[in-house]
Amino acid sequence: MSLFKISEKLELIPEKPFKLEKEIQALTEHNIHKILGLTFVQTEFSIDKFRIDTLAFDKESKSFVIIEYKKNKSFSVIDQGYAYLSLMLNNKADFILEFNECLDKSLKKADVDWSQSRVLFVSPQFTPYQRQAINFRDLPIELWEVKRFSNNIVSYQQVETQGAKESVKSISNTSSDSEVLQEVKVYTEEDHLNKVEDGISSLYTDFRDAILNLGDIVVKPKKLYVAFISNTNIVDISIQRKKLKMWINLRRGQLEDSKNLTRDVSKTGHWGNGDYELIVNSDNDLEYILSLVKQSLIYNAK
């Protein structure tokens, strides 16, 4: 990615490469919630013969996230990723203990959704082979490219899969891989759509496409809902058999809803992010609901 400064003519802002992995690690750990939406737990966490660069926790999915930083290109994202996931699943008590000691909490094994565990690799660049290696619809491994520029601007961008349809289970050939695949589950939109009526599937598609047209938004299927994310979650949608349930990610008092389609769930338990919930079973109010989602998009971009 190239950056340009606007003056009379476009001026290229040159990249300022990182010299050491430690620079990338320190930058990421100090800003981990803003960049990745995660809670920092520990740096250089050692267990058995492994050393984890960064241990983090995802409060939304209630799961641990392992982050590794790479400057060189000679590593297998699949082999290393599954090795770290296997390490975690075989040493759950150690991860719980580390979390509780570092954050002064009382997390229990049952409080963690181990099926949502994942590994992130952060590097200035990935090879075409590494990019192709993650092109599966259900791989619990993510690649993030980080670049620094001479004007003190830094960018983090996830390497997205390109039309991935095949399951990673098709290439699993070791016992450790099988162990991870039995416990870790990466959800897709198809997982949410395969038990709904055709009309609801079409309704979801209409809302999905309309929401994506609002701006730079990506779709992230979770265990209980599908998240639409810009800087953070904008709206979350639970695809149910005969309806869609949506949560607008704004706090109580922040949403202007003249039609009163939403209800306040700030004091009740609910799945998605935000204090406003609405039920959708037709596209009659699509444009109006989009105006509610746009409020969340604008507010959360601040």
Backbone hydrogen bonds, N-H to C=O, Kabsch-Sander energy under -0.5 kcal/mol:
donor,donor_aa,acceptor,acceptor_aa,energy
3,L,13,I,-0.6
5,K,11,E,-3.1
7,S,5,K,-0.7
7,S,9,K,-0.8
11,E,5,K,-2.5
12,L,10,L,-0.5
13,I,3,L,-2.9
16,K,148,R,-3.4
23,E,20,L,-0.7
24,I,20,L,-1.0
25,Q,21,E,-2.5
26,A,22,K,-2.7
27,L,23,E,-2.1
28,T,24,I,-2.3
29,E,25,Q,-2.9
30,H,26,A,-2.1
31,N,27,L,-0.7
31,N,28,T,-0.7
32,I,29,E,-0.9
35,I,31,N,-2.5
36,L,32,I,-2.4
37,G,32,I,-0.6
37,G,33,H,-1.2
38,L,32,I,-1.3
39,T,57,F,-2.9
40,F,38,L,-0.5
41,V,55,L,-2.3
42,Q,55,L,-1.8
44,E,53,D,-2.8
45,F,52,I,-1.8
46,S,44,E,-0.6
47,I,50,F,-2.3
50,F,47,I,-2.5
52,I,45,F,-3.4
53,D,51,R,-0.5
54,T,67,I,-1.8
55,L,42,Q,-3.0
56,A,54,T,-0.5
56,A,65,V,-2.7
57,F,39,T,-2.3
58,D,63,S,-3.5
59,K,57,F,-0.8
62,K,58,D,-1.3
63,S,58,D,-1.7
65,V,56,A,-2.6
66,I,118,R,-2.1
67,I,54,T,-2.6
68,E,120,L,-2.8
70,K,122,V,-2.4
75,F,73,K,-1.6
77,V,75,F,-0.7
80,Q,76,S,-2.1
81,G,77,V,-1.7
82,Y,78,I,-2.5
83,A,79,D,-1.7
84,Y,80,Q,-2.1
85,L,81,G,-2.0
86,S,82,Y,-2.5
87,L,83,A,-2.0
88,M,84,Y,-2.1
89,L,85,L,-2.5
90,N,86,S,-1.6
91,N,87,L,-0.5
91,N,88,M,-1.2
94,D,91,N,-0.5
95,F,91,N,-1.5
96,I,92,K,-2.4
97,L,93,A,-2.5
98,E,94,D,-2.2
99,F,95,F,-2.2
100,N,96,I,-2.5
101,E,97,L,-2.5
102,C,98,E,-2.4
103,L,99,F,-2.3
104,D,100,N,-1.0
105,K,100,N,-0.9
111,D,108,K,-1.6
112,V,109,K,-1.5
113,D,62,K,-3.6
114,W,112,V,-1.2
116,Q,113,D,-1.9
117,S,114,W,-1.6
118,R,64,F,-1.3
119,V,140,P,-2.1
120,L,66,I,-3.2
121,F,142,E,-2.7
122,V,68,E,-2.9
123,S,144,W,-2.3
131,R,127,T,-2.4
132,Q,128,P,-2.3
133,A,129,Y,-1.9
134,I,130,Q,-0.8
134,I,131,R,-0.7
135,N,132,Q,-1.7
136,F,134,I,-2.6
137,R,166,E,-1.9
139,L,136,F,-0.7
141,I,139,L,-0.6
142,E,119,V,-2.6
144,W,121,F,-3.0
145,E,157,Q,-3.0
146,V,123,S,-1.7
147,K,155,S,-2.2
149,F,153,I,-2.6
150,S,14,P,-2.5
152,N,149,F,-1.5
155,S,147,K,-2.6
157,Q,145,E,-2.4
159,V,143,L,-3.0
160,E,158,Q,-0.8
163,G,161,T,-0.9
170,S,167,S,-1.6
171,I,168,V,-1.7
172,S,169,K,-0.7
178,S,174,T,-2.1
179,E,175,S,-2.1
180,V,176,S,-2.0
181,L,177,D,-2.7
182,Q,178,S,-1.8
183,E,179,E,-1.0
183,E,180,V,-0.8
184,V,180,V,-3.5
185,K,115,S,-2.9
187,Y,185,K,-0.6
192,H,188,T,-1.0
193,L,189,E,-1.5
194,N,190,E,-1.7
196,V,193,L,-1.4
197,E,241,R,-1.8
200,I,197,E,-0.6
201,S,197,E,-2.1
202,S,198,D,-2.3
203,L,199,G,-2.1
204,Y,200,I,-2.7
205,T,201,S,-2.0
206,D,202,S,-2.2
207,F,203,L,-2.2
208,R,204,Y,-3.4
209,D,205,T,-2.6
210,A,206,D,-1.9
211,I,207,F,-2.7
212,L,208,R,-2.3
213,N,209,D,-1.3
214,L,211,I,-1.7
215,G,212,L,-1.0
217,I,215,G,-1.8
218,V,229,I,-2.7
220,K,227,A,-3.2
222,K,225,Y,-3.1
226,V,237,I,-2.9
227,A,220,K,-2.5
227,A,225,Y,-0.5
228,F,235,V,-2.2
229,I,218,V,-2.8
229,I,227,A,-0.6
230,S,232,T,-2.5
234,I,228,F,-3.5
235,V,228,F,-1.1
236,D,247,W,-1.9
237,I,226,V,-2.7
238,S,245,K,-3.3
239,I,237,I,-0.6
240,Q,238,S,-0.9
240,Q,243,K,-2.2
244,L,280,V,-3.1
245,K,238,S,-2.4
246,M,244,L,-0.5
246,M,278,L,-2.8
247,W,236,D,-2.2
248,I,276,Y,-2.4
249,N,234,I,-2.2
249,N,247,W,-0.5
250,L,248,I,-2.3
254,Q,251,R,-2.3
257,D,255,L,-0.8
260,N,257,D,-1.3
263,R,277,E,-2.6
265,V,263,R,-0.6
265,V,275,D,-2.5
268,T,265,V,-1.2
275,D,250,L,-2.7
276,Y,248,I,-1.1
277,E,263,R,-2.3
278,L,246,M,-2.1
280,V,244,L,-3.0
286,L,283,D,-1.6
289,I,285,D,-3.0
290,L,286,L,-2.4
291,S,287,E,-1.4
292,L,288,Y,-1.2
293,V,289,I,-2.3
294,K,290,L,-2.6
295,Q,291,S,-1.3
296,S,292,L,-1.4
297,L,293,V,-2.3
298,I,294,K,-2.7
299,Y,295,Q,-2.6
300,N,296,S,-2.6
301,A,297,L,-0.6
301,A,298,I,-0.7
302,K,299,Y,-1.4
